[in-house]
């Protein structure tokens, strides 16, 4: 009888140890997985898009948001290029003013540089700088306003000018494009290429072409 009780106590102690070991293993896994998750999340989260998300913009100015990016965040081989497309419910003048004020409040400063833009474009185009980044902001009318069918005058006493039969006439609002690059990868911020003294490089001799031995010479 005494031996049976001792065996029962031994089994209970063994079960308690197993439960404690299991609990400690779960705690270790959780404590190790959480820092790993936070590290992966911070490594994959783009700080540029995070800062753009924090811009103080009204809801009507940032609908239908689409983000695209390519390249390395740490400029390995190619620096990362980020682009964000949005739509606004208000006209271009009001939308551009809201975005420019939001960029200023976030620490961005206007950047007067050539090739901003590369060629004339409709709407409001401006360039900005902050820390190691450059930003292009382009606010313009939606493409439906330049639709040839919409611009064609309609015929009929009940038709209003610019109305396209069978189409919704609402073409209000504006389109917003934001492009962000690393400053070291933005050619517009670089100075002119230094001139090379020709006396230090010498002259390249003219190429001398010898006849191909396999080509038969012409006979007289």
PyMOL CGO cylinders between C-alpha atoms (Angstrom):
from pymol import cmd
from pymol.cgo import CYLINDER

trace = [
    CYLINDER, 0.00, 0.00, 0.00, 2.81, 2.38, 0.90, 0.3, 1, 1, 1, 1, 1, 1,
    CYLINDER, 2.81, 2.38, 0.90, 4.58, 1.55, -2.33, 0.3, 1, 1, 1, 1, 1, 1,
    CYLINDER, 4.58, 1.55, -2.33, 1.47, 2.35, -4.37, 0.3, 1, 1, 1, 1, 1, 1,
    CYLINDER, 1.47, 2.35, -4.37, 1.13, 5.76, -2.73, 0.3, 1, 1, 1, 1, 1, 1,
    CYLINDER, 1.13, 5.76, -2.73, 4.78, 6.54, -3.36, 0.3, 1, 1, 1, 1, 1, 1,
    CYLINDER, 4.78, 6.54, -3.36, 4.41, 5.56, -7.01, 0.3, 1, 1, 1, 1, 1, 1,
    CYLINDER, 4.41, 5.56, -7.01, 1.31, 7.79, -7.31, 0.3, 1, 1, 1, 1, 1, 1,
    CYLINDER, 1.31, 7.79, -7.31, 3.18, 10.76, -5.80, 0.3, 1, 1, 1, 1, 1, 1,
    CYLINDER, 3.18, 10.76, -5.80, 6.07, 10.14, -8.17, 0.3, 1, 1, 1, 1, 1, 1,
    CYLINDER, 6.07, 10.14, -8.17, 3.73, 10.14, -11.18, 0.3, 1, 1, 1, 1, 1, 1,
    CYLINDER, 3.73, 10.14, -11.18, 2.09, 13.38, -10.01, 0.3, 1, 1, 1, 1, 1, 1,
    CYLINDER, 2.09, 13.38, -10.01, 5.47, 15.08, -9.63, 0.3, 1, 1, 1, 1, 1, 1,
    CYLINDER, 5.47, 15.08, -9.63, 6.45, 13.89, -13.10, 0.3, 1, 1, 1, 1, 1, 1,
    CYLINDER, 6.45, 13.89, -13.10, 3.24, 15.32, -14.58, 0.3, 1, 1, 1, 1, 1, 1,
    CYLINDER, 3.24, 15.32, -14.58, 3.80, 18.63, -12.80, 0.3, 1, 1, 1, 1, 1, 1,
    CYLINDER, 3.80, 18.63, -12.80, 7.33, 18.84, -14.18, 0.3, 1, 1, 1, 1, 1, 1,
    CYLINDER, 7.33, 18.84, -14.18, 6.06, 18.11, -17.70, 0.3, 1, 1, 1, 1, 1, 1,
    CYLINDER, 6.06, 18.11, -17.70, 3.38, 20.77, -17.40, 0.3, 1, 1, 1, 1, 1, 1,
    CYLINDER, 3.38, 20.77, -17.40, 5.89, 23.30, -16.09, 0.3, 1, 1, 1, 1, 1, 1,
    CYLINDER, 5.89, 23.30, -16.09, 8.34, 22.47, -18.89, 0.3, 1, 1, 1, 1, 1, 1,
    CYLINDER, 8.34, 22.47, -18.89, 5.58, 22.83, -21.47, 0.3, 1, 1, 1, 1, 1, 1,
    CYLINDER, 5.58, 22.83, -21.47, 4.52, 26.17, -20.02, 0.3, 1, 1, 1, 1, 1, 1,
    CYLINDER, 4.52, 26.17, -20.02, 8.10, 27.45, -20.02, 0.3, 1, 1, 1, 1, 1, 1,
    CYLINDER, 8.10, 27.45, -20.02, 8.55, 26.32, -23.63, 0.3, 1, 1, 1, 1, 1, 1,
    CYLINDER, 8.55, 26.32, -23.63, 5.42, 28.22, -24.70, 0.3, 1, 1, 1, 1, 1, 1,
    CYLINDER, 5.42, 28.22, -24.70, 6.59, 31.35, -22.88, 0.3, 1, 1, 1, 1, 1, 1,
    CYLINDER, 6.59, 31.35, -22.88, 10.03, 31.15, -24.53, 0.3, 1, 1, 1, 1, 1, 1,
    CYLINDER, 10.03, 31.15, -24.53, 8.47, 30.71, -27.97, 0.3, 1, 1, 1, 1, 1, 1,
    CYLINDER, 8.47, 30.71, -27.97, 6.15, 33.69, -27.45, 0.3, 1, 1, 1, 1, 1, 1,
    CYLINDER, 6.15, 33.69, -27.45, 8.91, 35.92, -26.11, 0.3, 1, 1, 1, 1, 1, 1,
    CYLINDER, 8.91, 35.92, -26.11, 11.16, 34.97, -29.02, 0.3, 1, 1, 1, 1, 1, 1,
    CYLINDER, 11.16, 34.97, -29.02, 8.50, 35.23, -31.71, 0.3, 1, 1, 1, 1, 1, 1,
    CYLINDER, 8.50, 35.23, -31.71, 7.31, 38.71, -30.72, 0.3, 1, 1, 1, 1, 1, 1,
    CYLINDER, 7.31, 38.71, -30.72, 10.67, 40.49, -31.24, 0.3, 1, 1, 1, 1, 1, 1,
    CYLINDER, 10.67, 40.49, -31.24, 11.15, 38.56, -34.48, 0.3, 1, 1, 1, 1, 1, 1,
    CYLINDER, 11.15, 38.56, -34.48, 7.72, 39.65, -35.69, 0.3, 1, 1, 1, 1, 1, 1,
    CYLINDER, 7.72, 39.65, -35.69, 8.43, 43.28, -34.78, 0.3, 1, 1, 1, 1, 1, 1,
    CYLINDER, 8.43, 43.28, -34.78, 11.80, 43.12, -36.52, 0.3, 1, 1, 1, 1, 1, 1,
    CYLINDER, 11.80, 43.12, -36.52, 10.29, 41.70, -39.72, 0.3, 1, 1, 1, 1, 1, 1,
    CYLINDER, 10.29, 41.70, -39.72, 7.46, 44.22, -39.63, 0.3, 1, 1, 1, 1, 1, 1,
    CYLINDER, 7.46, 44.22, -39.63, 9.85, 47.17, -39.23, 0.3, 1, 1, 1, 1, 1, 1,
    CYLINDER, 9.85, 47.17, -39.23, 12.09, 45.84, -42.00, 0.3, 1, 1, 1, 1, 1, 1,
    CYLINDER, 12.09, 45.84, -42.00, 9.24, 45.42, -44.46, 0.3, 1, 1, 1, 1, 1, 1,
    CYLINDER, 9.24, 45.42, -44.46, 7.34, 48.61, -43.61, 0.3, 1, 1, 1, 1, 1, 1,
    CYLINDER, 7.34, 48.61, -43.61, 8.38, 51.49, -45.86, 0.3, 1, 1, 1, 1, 1, 1,
    CYLINDER, 8.38, 51.49, -45.86, 8.92, 54.67, -43.80, 0.3, 1, 1, 1, 1, 1, 1,
    CYLINDER, 8.92, 54.67, -43.80, 8.08, 56.85, -46.81, 0.3, 1, 1, 1, 1, 1, 1,
    CYLINDER, 8.08, 56.85, -46.81, 4.58, 55.42, -47.22, 0.3, 1, 1, 1, 1, 1, 1,
    CYLINDER, 4.58, 55.42, -47.22, 4.17, 55.57, -43.44, 0.3, 1, 1, 1, 1, 1, 1,
    CYLINDER, 4.17, 55.57, -43.44, 4.96, 59.30, -43.46, 0.3, 1, 1, 1, 1, 1, 1,
    CYLINDER, 4.96, 59.30, -43.46, 2.61, 59.86, -46.40, 0.3, 1, 1, 1, 1, 1, 1,
    CYLINDER, 2.61, 59.86, -46.40, -0.13, 58.11, -44.46, 0.3, 1, 1, 1, 1, 1, 1,
    CYLINDER, -0.13, 58.11, -44.46, 0.40, 60.60, -41.63, 0.3, 1, 1, 1, 1, 1, 1,
    CYLINDER, 0.40, 60.60, -41.63, -0.13, 63.69, -43.81, 0.3, 1, 1, 1, 1, 1, 1,
    CYLINDER, -0.13, 63.69, -43.81, -2.97, 65.85, -42.41, 0.3, 1, 1, 1, 1, 1, 1,
    CYLINDER, -2.97, 65.85, -42.41, -5.32, 65.50, -45.37, 0.3, 1, 1, 1, 1, 1, 1,
    CYLINDER, -5.32, 65.50, -45.37, -9.13, 65.59, -45.43, 0.3, 1, 1, 1, 1, 1, 1,
    CYLINDER, -9.13, 65.59, -45.43, -10.97, 62.45, -46.46, 0.3, 1, 1, 1, 1, 1, 1,
    CYLINDER, -10.97, 62.45, -46.46, -12.19, 64.01, -49.71, 0.3, 1, 1, 1, 1, 1, 1,
    CYLINDER, -12.19, 64.01, -49.71, -8.57, 64.51, -50.89, 0.3, 1, 1, 1, 1, 1, 1,
    CYLINDER, -8.57, 64.51, -50.89, -7.23, 60.95, -50.58, 0.3, 1, 1, 1, 1, 1, 1,
    CYLINDER, -7.23, 60.95, -50.58, -9.68, 58.47, -52.04, 0.3, 1, 1, 1, 1, 1, 1,
    CYLINDER, -9.68, 58.47, -52.04, -8.83, 55.40, -54.15, 0.3, 1, 1, 1, 1, 1, 1,
    CYLINDER, -8.83, 55.40, -54.15, -5.25, 55.22, -52.89, 0.3, 1, 1, 1, 1, 1, 1,
    CYLINDER, -5.25, 55.22, -52.89, -2.86, 52.96, -54.81, 0.3, 1, 1, 1, 1, 1, 1,
    CYLINDER, -2.86, 52.96, -54.81, 0.82, 52.45, -53.87, 0.3, 1, 1, 1, 1, 1, 1,
    CYLINDER, 0.82, 52.45, -53.87, 3.56, 50.98, -56.05, 0.3, 1, 1, 1, 1, 1, 1,
    CYLINDER, 3.56, 50.98, -56.05, 7.31, 50.67, -55.45, 0.3, 1, 1, 1, 1, 1, 1,
    CYLINDER, 7.31, 50.67, -55.45, 10.40, 48.94, -56.78, 0.3, 1, 1, 1, 1, 1, 1,
    CYLINDER, 10.40, 48.94, -56.78, 14.10, 48.88, -55.96, 0.3, 1, 1, 1, 1, 1, 1,
    CYLINDER, 14.10, 48.88, -55.96, 15.97, 48.45, -52.69, 0.3, 1, 1, 1, 1, 1, 1,
    CYLINDER, 15.97, 48.45, -52.69, 15.09, 50.47, -49.62, 0.3, 1, 1, 1, 1, 1, 1,
    CYLINDER, 15.09, 50.47, -49.62, 18.80, 50.50, -48.72, 0.3, 1, 1, 1, 1, 1, 1,
    CYLINDER, 18.80, 50.50, -48.72, 19.86, 51.43, -52.29, 0.3, 1, 1, 1, 1, 1, 1,
    CYLINDER, 19.86, 51.43, -52.29, 21.40, 48.03, -53.04, 0.3, 1, 1, 1, 1, 1, 1,
    CYLINDER, 21.40, 48.03, -53.04, 21.93, 48.05, -56.82, 0.3, 1, 1, 1, 1, 1, 1,
    CYLINDER, 21.93, 48.05, -56.82, 18.88, 50.30, -57.32, 0.3, 1, 1, 1, 1, 1, 1,
    CYLINDER, 18.88, 50.30, -57.32, 17.34, 52.76, -54.86, 0.3, 1, 1, 1, 1, 1, 1,
    CYLINDER, 17.34, 52.76, -54.86, 13.67, 52.37, -54.15, 0.3, 1, 1, 1, 1, 1, 1,
    CYLINDER, 13.67, 52.37, -54.15, 11.17, 54.40, -56.16, 0.3, 1, 1, 1, 1, 1, 1,
    CYLINDER, 11.17, 54.40, -56.16, 7.77, 54.98, -54.59, 0.3, 1, 1, 1, 1, 1, 1,
    CYLINDER, 7.77, 54.98, -54.59, 4.61, 56.18, -56.28, 0.3, 1, 1, 1, 1, 1, 1,
    CYLINDER, 4.61, 56.18, -56.28, 1.15, 56.88, -54.87, 0.3, 1, 1, 1, 1, 1, 1,
    CYLINDER, 1.15, 56.88, -54.87, -1.97, 57.59, -56.93, 0.3, 1, 1, 1, 1, 1, 1,
    CYLINDER, -1.97, 57.59, -56.93, -5.08, 59.13, -55.38, 0.3, 1, 1, 1, 1, 1, 1,
    CYLINDER, -5.08, 59.13, -55.38, -8.29, 60.83, -56.39, 0.3, 1, 1, 1, 1, 1, 1,
    CYLINDER, -8.29, 60.83, -56.39, -9.83, 63.96, -54.92, 0.3, 1, 1, 1, 1, 1, 1,
    CYLINDER, -9.83, 63.96, -54.92, -13.44, 65.08, -54.88, 0.3, 1, 1, 1, 1, 1, 1,
    CYLINDER, -13.44, 65.08, -54.88, -12.48, 68.75, -55.20, 0.3, 1, 1, 1, 1, 1, 1,
    CYLINDER, -12.48, 68.75, -55.20, -11.01, 70.74, -58.16, 0.3, 1, 1, 1, 1, 1, 1,
    CYLINDER, -11.01, 70.74, -58.16, -7.28, 70.87, -58.84, 0.3, 1, 1, 1, 1, 1, 1,
    CYLINDER, -7.28, 70.87, -58.84, -6.65, 74.32, -57.31, 0.3, 1, 1, 1, 1, 1, 1,
    CYLINDER, -6.65, 74.32, -57.31, -8.18, 73.42, -53.97, 0.3, 1, 1, 1, 1, 1, 1,
    CYLINDER, -8.18, 73.42, -53.97, -6.63, 69.95, -53.94, 0.3, 1, 1, 1, 1, 1, 1,
    CYLINDER, -6.63, 69.95, -53.94, -3.14, 71.20, -54.77, 0.3, 1, 1, 1, 1, 1, 1,
    CYLINDER, -3.14, 71.20, -54.77, -3.36, 73.83, -52.03, 0.3, 1, 1, 1, 1, 1, 1,
    CYLINDER, -3.36, 73.83, -52.03, -4.37, 71.21, -49.44, 0.3, 1, 1, 1, 1, 1, 1,
    CYLINDER, -4.37, 71.21, -49.44, -1.53, 68.86, -50.40, 0.3, 1, 1, 1, 1, 1, 1,
    CYLINDER, -1.53, 68.86, -50.40, 1.10, 71.60, -50.44, 0.3, 1, 1, 1, 1, 1, 1,
    CYLINDER, 1.10, 71.60, -50.44, 0.07, 72.79, -46.98, 0.3, 1, 1, 1, 1, 1, 1,
    CYLINDER, 0.07, 72.79, -46.98, 0.12, 69.21, -45.70, 0.3, 1, 1, 1, 1, 1, 1,
    CYLINDER, 0.12, 69.21, -45.70, 3.65, 68.66, -47.05, 0.3, 1, 1, 1, 1, 1, 1,
    CYLINDER, 3.65, 68.66, -47.05, 4.90, 71.87, -45.44, 0.3, 1, 1, 1, 1, 1, 1,
    CYLINDER, 4.90, 71.87, -45.44, 3.43, 70.89, -42.08, 0.3, 1, 1, 1, 1, 1, 1,
    CYLINDER, 3.43, 70.89, -42.08, 5.21, 67.51, -42.36, 0.3, 1, 1, 1, 1, 1, 1,
    CYLINDER, 5.21, 67.51, -42.36, 8.61, 69.13, -42.88, 0.3, 1, 1, 1, 1, 1, 1,
    CYLINDER, 8.61, 69.13, -42.88, 8.83, 69.07, -46.68, 0.3, 1, 1, 1, 1, 1, 1,
    CYLINDER, 8.83, 69.07, -46.68, 10.25, 72.17, -48.37, 0.3, 1, 1, 1, 1, 1, 1,
    CYLINDER, 10.25, 72.17, -48.37, 9.71, 73.36, -51.95, 0.3, 1, 1, 1, 1, 1, 1,
    CYLINDER, 9.71, 73.36, -51.95, 12.55, 72.43, -54.30, 0.3, 1, 1, 1, 1, 1, 1,
    CYLINDER, 12.55, 72.43, -54.30, 13.21, 74.75, -57.20, 0.3, 1, 1, 1, 1, 1, 1,
    CYLINDER, 13.21, 74.75, -57.20, 15.10, 72.62, -59.66, 0.3, 1, 1, 1, 1, 1, 1,
    CYLINDER, 15.10, 72.62, -59.66, 15.27, 72.16, -63.40, 0.3, 1, 1, 1, 1, 1, 1,
    CYLINDER, 15.27, 72.16, -63.40, 13.31, 69.34, -64.99, 0.3, 1, 1, 1, 1, 1, 1,
    CYLINDER, 13.31, 69.34, -64.99, 10.48, 69.81, -62.52, 0.3, 1, 1, 1, 1, 1, 1,
    CYLINDER, 10.48, 69.81, -62.52, 8.73, 68.59, -64.51, 0.3, 1, 1, 1, 1, 1, 1,
    CYLINDER, 8.73, 68.59, -64.51, 10.74, 67.29, -67.46, 0.3, 1, 1, 1, 1, 1, 1,
    CYLINDER, 10.74, 67.29, -67.46, 8.23, 68.82, -69.87, 0.3, 1, 1, 1, 1, 1, 1,
    CYLINDER, 8.23, 68.82, -69.87, 5.15, 71.05, -69.49, 0.3, 1, 1, 1, 1, 1, 1,
    CYLINDER, 5.15, 71.05, -69.49, 2.13, 69.23, -68.08, 0.3, 1, 1, 1, 1, 1, 1,
    CYLINDER, 2.13, 69.23, -68.08, -1.39, 70.40, -67.24, 0.3, 1, 1, 1, 1, 1, 1,
    CYLINDER, -1.39, 70.40, -67.24, -2.40, 71.07, -63.67, 0.3, 1, 1, 1, 1, 1, 1,
    CYLINDER, -2.40, 71.07, -63.67, -0.16, 71.83, -60.69, 0.3, 1, 1, 1, 1, 1, 1,
    CYLINDER, -0.16, 71.83, -60.69, 3.30, 70.25, -60.58, 0.3, 1, 1, 1, 1, 1, 1,
    CYLINDER, 3.30, 70.25, -60.58, 5.77, 70.94, -57.76, 0.3, 1, 1, 1, 1, 1, 1,
    CYLINDER, 5.77, 70.94, -57.76, 8.90, 69.34, -56.28, 0.3, 1, 1, 1, 1, 1, 1,
    CYLINDER, 8.90, 69.34, -56.28, 9.85, 69.01, -52.61, 0.3, 1, 1, 1, 1, 1, 1,
    CYLINDER, 9.85, 69.01, -52.61, 12.75, 67.87, -50.40, 0.3, 1, 1, 1, 1, 1, 1,
    CYLINDER, 12.75, 67.87, -50.40, 13.03, 66.46, -46.89, 0.3, 1, 1, 1, 1, 1, 1,
    CYLINDER, 13.03, 66.46, -46.89, 15.95, 64.65, -45.29, 0.3, 1, 1, 1, 1, 1, 1,
    CYLINDER, 15.95, 64.65, -45.29, 17.34, 62.19, -47.86, 0.3, 1, 1, 1, 1, 1, 1,
    CYLINDER, 17.34, 62.19, -47.86, 14.24, 62.17, -50.08, 0.3, 1, 1, 1, 1, 1, 1,
    CYLINDER, 14.24, 62.17, -50.08, 12.80, 64.16, -52.97, 0.3, 1, 1, 1, 1, 1, 1,
    CYLINDER, 12.80, 64.16, -52.97, 9.09, 64.27, -53.80, 0.3, 1, 1, 1, 1, 1, 1,
    CYLINDER, 9.09, 64.27, -53.80, 7.14, 65.18, -56.93, 0.3, 1, 1, 1, 1, 1, 1,
    CYLINDER, 7.14, 65.18, -56.93, 3.52, 66.28, -56.51, 0.3, 1, 1, 1, 1, 1, 1,
    CYLINDER, 3.52, 66.28, -56.51, 1.24, 66.45, -59.56, 0.3, 1, 1, 1, 1, 1, 1,
    CYLINDER, 1.24, 66.45, -59.56, -2.43, 67.45, -59.27, 0.3, 1, 1, 1, 1, 1, 1,
    CYLINDER, -2.43, 67.45, -59.27, -4.45, 67.44, -62.49, 0.3, 1, 1, 1, 1, 1, 1,
    CYLINDER, -4.45, 67.44, -62.49, -7.89, 66.99, -63.98, 0.3, 1, 1, 1, 1, 1, 1,
    CYLINDER, -7.89, 66.99, -63.98, -9.14, 63.44, -64.56, 0.3, 1, 1, 1, 1, 1, 1,
    CYLINDER, -9.14, 63.44, -64.56, -8.65, 62.08, -68.05, 0.3, 1, 1, 1, 1, 1, 1,
    CYLINDER, -8.65, 62.08, -68.05, -12.40, 62.00, -68.68, 0.3, 1, 1, 1, 1, 1, 1,
    CYLINDER, -12.40, 62.00, -68.68, -12.35, 65.79, -69.08, 0.3, 1, 1, 1, 1, 1, 1,
    CYLINDER, -12.35, 65.79, -69.08, -10.18, 65.44, -72.19, 0.3, 1, 1, 1, 1, 1, 1,
    CYLINDER, -10.18, 65.44, -72.19, -12.33, 62.71, -73.72, 0.3, 1, 1, 1, 1, 1, 1,
    CYLINDER, -12.33, 62.71, -73.72, -12.94, 63.70, -77.38, 0.3, 1, 1, 1, 1, 1, 1,
    CYLINDER, -12.94, 63.70, -77.38, -16.52, 62.44, -77.17, 0.3, 1, 1, 1, 1, 1, 1,
    CYLINDER, -16.52, 62.44, -77.17, -17.15, 64.62, -74.14, 0.3, 1, 1, 1, 1, 1, 1,
    CYLINDER, -17.15, 64.62, -74.14, -15.66, 67.68, -75.81, 0.3, 1, 1, 1, 1, 1, 1,
    CYLINDER, -15.66, 67.68, -75.81, -17.76, 67.20, -78.93, 0.3, 1, 1, 1, 1, 1, 1,
    CYLINDER, -17.76, 67.20, -78.93, -20.88, 69.41, -78.89, 0.3, 1, 1, 1, 1, 1, 1,
    CYLINDER, -20.88, 69.41, -78.89, -24.14, 67.52, -78.70, 0.3, 1, 1, 1, 1, 1, 1,
    CYLINDER, -24.14, 67.52, -78.70, -27.21, 68.03, -80.83, 0.3, 1, 1, 1, 1, 1, 1,
    CYLINDER, -27.21, 68.03, -80.83, -30.72, 68.32, -79.52, 0.3, 1, 1, 1, 1, 1, 1,
    CYLINDER, -30.72, 68.32, -79.52, -32.83, 70.77, -77.56, 0.3, 1, 1, 1, 1, 1, 1,
    CYLINDER, -32.83, 70.77, -77.56, -32.62, 68.77, -74.32, 0.3, 1, 1, 1, 1, 1, 1,
    CYLINDER, -32.62, 68.77, -74.32, -28.92, 67.93, -74.47, 0.3, 1, 1, 1, 1, 1, 1,
    CYLINDER, -28.92, 67.93, -74.47, -26.54, 70.07, -72.45, 0.3, 1, 1, 1, 1, 1, 1,
    CYLINDER, -26.54, 70.07, -72.45, -23.14, 71.08, -73.88, 0.3, 1, 1, 1, 1, 1, 1,
    CYLINDER, -23.14, 71.08, -73.88, -20.50, 68.42, -73.36, 0.3, 1, 1, 1, 1, 1, 1,
    CYLINDER, -20.50, 68.42, -73.36, -22.95, 65.66, -72.54, 0.3, 1, 1, 1, 1, 1, 1,
    CYLINDER, -22.95, 65.66, -72.54, -22.03, 62.28, -73.95, 0.3, 1, 1, 1, 1, 1, 1,
    CYLINDER, -22.03, 62.28, -73.95, -25.10, 60.12, -74.73, 0.3, 1, 1, 1, 1, 1, 1,
    CYLINDER, -25.10, 60.12, -74.73, -25.11, 56.93, -72.70, 0.3, 1, 1, 1, 1, 1, 1,
    CYLINDER, -25.11, 56.93, -72.70, -22.36, 58.18, -70.34, 0.3, 1, 1, 1, 1, 1, 1,
    CYLINDER, -22.36, 58.18, -70.34, -22.44, 59.60, -66.85, 0.3, 1, 1, 1, 1, 1, 1,
    CYLINDER, -22.44, 59.60, -66.85, -21.71, 63.30, -67.08, 0.3, 1, 1, 1, 1, 1, 1,
    CYLINDER, -21.71, 63.30, -67.08, -20.02, 63.56, -63.68, 0.3, 1, 1, 1, 1, 1, 1,
    CYLINDER, -20.02, 63.56, -63.68, -16.33, 64.20, -64.35, 0.3, 1, 1, 1, 1, 1, 1,
    CYLINDER, -16.33, 64.20, -64.35, -15.52, 66.34, -61.33, 0.3, 1, 1, 1, 1, 1, 1,
    CYLINDER, -15.52, 66.34, -61.33, -12.64, 66.16, -58.92, 0.3, 1, 1, 1, 1, 1, 1,
    CYLINDER, -12.64, 66.16, -58.92, -8.95, 65.71, -59.65, 0.3, 1, 1, 1, 1, 1, 1,
    CYLINDER, -8.95, 65.71, -59.65, -6.16, 63.13, -59.74, 0.3, 1, 1, 1, 1, 1, 1,
    CYLINDER, -6.16, 63.13, -59.74, -3.08, 63.25, -57.49, 0.3, 1, 1, 1, 1, 1, 1,
    CYLINDER, -3.08, 63.25, -57.49, 0.28, 61.60, -58.17, 0.3, 1, 1, 1, 1, 1, 1,
    CYLINDER, 0.28, 61.60, -58.17, 3.11, 61.51, -55.61, 0.3, 1, 1, 1, 1, 1, 1,
    CYLINDER, 3.11, 61.51, -55.61, 6.56, 60.20, -56.52, 0.3, 1, 1, 1, 1, 1, 1,
    CYLINDER, 6.56, 60.20, -56.52, 9.33, 59.85, -53.94, 0.3, 1, 1, 1, 1, 1, 1,
    CYLINDER, 9.33, 59.85, -53.94, 12.99, 59.08, -54.62, 0.3, 1, 1, 1, 1, 1, 1,
    CYLINDER, 12.99, 59.08, -54.62, 16.21, 59.01, -52.63, 0.3, 1, 1, 1, 1, 1, 1,
    CYLINDER, 16.21, 59.01, -52.63, 18.08, 62.26, -53.14, 0.3, 1, 1, 1, 1, 1, 1,
    CYLINDER, 18.08, 62.26, -53.14, 21.30, 60.48, -54.12, 0.3, 1, 1, 1, 1, 1, 1,
    CYLINDER, 21.30, 60.48, -54.12, 19.38, 58.72, -56.88, 0.3, 1, 1, 1, 1, 1, 1,
    CYLINDER, 19.38, 58.72, -56.88, 17.70, 61.88, -58.22, 0.3, 1, 1, 1, 1, 1, 1,
    CYLINDER, 17.70, 61.88, -58.22, 19.73, 63.18, -61.15, 0.3, 1, 1, 1, 1, 1, 1,
    CYLINDER, 19.73, 63.18, -61.15, 18.12, 66.62, -60.94, 0.3, 1, 1, 1, 1, 1, 1,
    CYLINDER, 18.12, 66.62, -60.94, 20.02, 67.41, -57.76, 0.3, 1, 1, 1, 1, 1, 1,
    CYLINDER, 20.02, 67.41, -57.76, 23.44, 66.62, -59.15, 0.3, 1, 1, 1, 1, 1, 1,
    CYLINDER, 23.44, 66.62, -59.15, 25.85, 69.24, -60.37, 0.3, 1, 1, 1, 1, 1, 1,
    CYLINDER, 25.85, 69.24, -60.37, 27.28, 69.43, -63.89, 0.3, 1, 1, 1, 1, 1, 1,
    CYLINDER, 27.28, 69.43, -63.89, 29.71, 66.74, -64.95, 0.3, 1, 1, 1, 1, 1, 1,
    CYLINDER, 29.71, 66.74, -64.95, 33.35, 67.88, -64.54, 0.3, 1, 1, 1, 1, 1, 1,
    CYLINDER, 33.35, 67.88, -64.54, 35.20, 68.62, -67.74, 0.3, 1, 1, 1, 1, 1, 1,
    CYLINDER, 35.20, 68.62, -67.74, 38.14, 66.37, -68.54, 0.3, 1, 1, 1, 1, 1, 1,
    CYLINDER, 38.14, 66.37, -68.54, 41.37, 67.97, -69.78, 0.3, 1, 1, 1, 1, 1, 1,
    CYLINDER, 41.37, 67.97, -69.78, 42.06, 66.44, -73.21, 0.3, 1, 1, 1, 1, 1, 1,
    CYLINDER, 42.06, 66.44, -73.21, 45.82, 66.86, -72.67, 0.3, 1, 1, 1, 1, 1, 1,
    CYLINDER, 45.82, 66.86, -72.67, 45.64, 64.34, -69.83, 0.3, 1, 1, 1, 1, 1, 1,
    CYLINDER, 45.64, 64.34, -69.83, 43.80, 61.70, -71.78, 0.3, 1, 1, 1, 1, 1, 1,
    CYLINDER, 43.80, 61.70, -71.78, 45.81, 61.76, -75.02, 0.3, 1, 1, 1, 1, 1, 1,
    CYLINDER, 45.81, 61.76, -75.02, 44.46, 61.07, -78.46, 0.3, 1, 1, 1, 1, 1, 1,
    CYLINDER, 44.46, 61.07, -78.46, 42.79, 57.93, -79.64, 0.3, 1, 1, 1, 1, 1, 1,
    CYLINDER, 42.79, 57.93, -79.64, 44.53, 56.65, -82.77, 0.3, 1, 1, 1, 1, 1, 1,
    CYLINDER, 44.53, 56.65, -82.77, 42.45, 56.07, -85.87, 0.3, 1, 1, 1, 1, 1, 1,
    CYLINDER, 42.45, 56.07, -85.87, 41.44, 52.50, -86.41, 0.3, 1, 1, 1, 1, 1, 1,
    CYLINDER, 41.44, 52.50, -86.41, 43.49, 50.65, -89.03, 0.3, 1, 1, 1, 1, 1, 1,
    CYLINDER, 43.49, 50.65, -89.03, 41.63, 48.08, -91.07, 0.3, 1, 1, 1, 1, 1, 1,
    CYLINDER, 41.63, 48.08, -91.07, 43.67, 45.26, -92.61, 0.3, 1, 1, 1, 1, 1, 1,
    CYLINDER, 43.67, 45.26, -92.61, 42.34, 43.19, -95.47, 0.3, 1, 1, 1, 1, 1, 1,
    CYLINDER, 42.34, 43.19, -95.47, 40.71, 39.92, -94.54, 0.3, 1, 1, 1, 1, 1, 1,
    CYLINDER, 40.71, 39.92, -94.54, 43.08, 37.08, -95.65, 0.3, 1, 1, 1, 1, 1, 1,
    CYLINDER, 43.08, 37.08, -95.65, 40.06, 34.92, -96.48, 0.3, 1, 1, 1, 1, 1, 1,
    CYLINDER, 40.06, 34.92, -96.48, 38.66, 37.50, -98.91, 0.3, 1, 1, 1, 1, 1, 1,
    CYLINDER, 38.66, 37.50, -98.91, 40.08, 37.03, -102.43, 0.3, 1, 1, 1, 1, 1, 1,
    CYLINDER, 40.08, 37.03, -102.43, 41.72, 40.10, -103.87, 0.3, 1, 1, 1, 1, 1, 1,
    CYLINDER, 41.72, 40.10, -103.87, 40.17, 41.55, -107.03, 0.3, 1, 1, 1, 1, 1, 1,
    CYLINDER, 40.17, 41.55, -107.03, 41.91, 40.58, -110.30, 0.3, 1, 1, 1, 1, 1, 1,
    CYLINDER, 41.91, 40.58, -110.30, 42.79, 43.18, -112.87, 0.3, 1, 1, 1, 1, 1, 1,
]
cmd.load_cgo(trace, "trace")
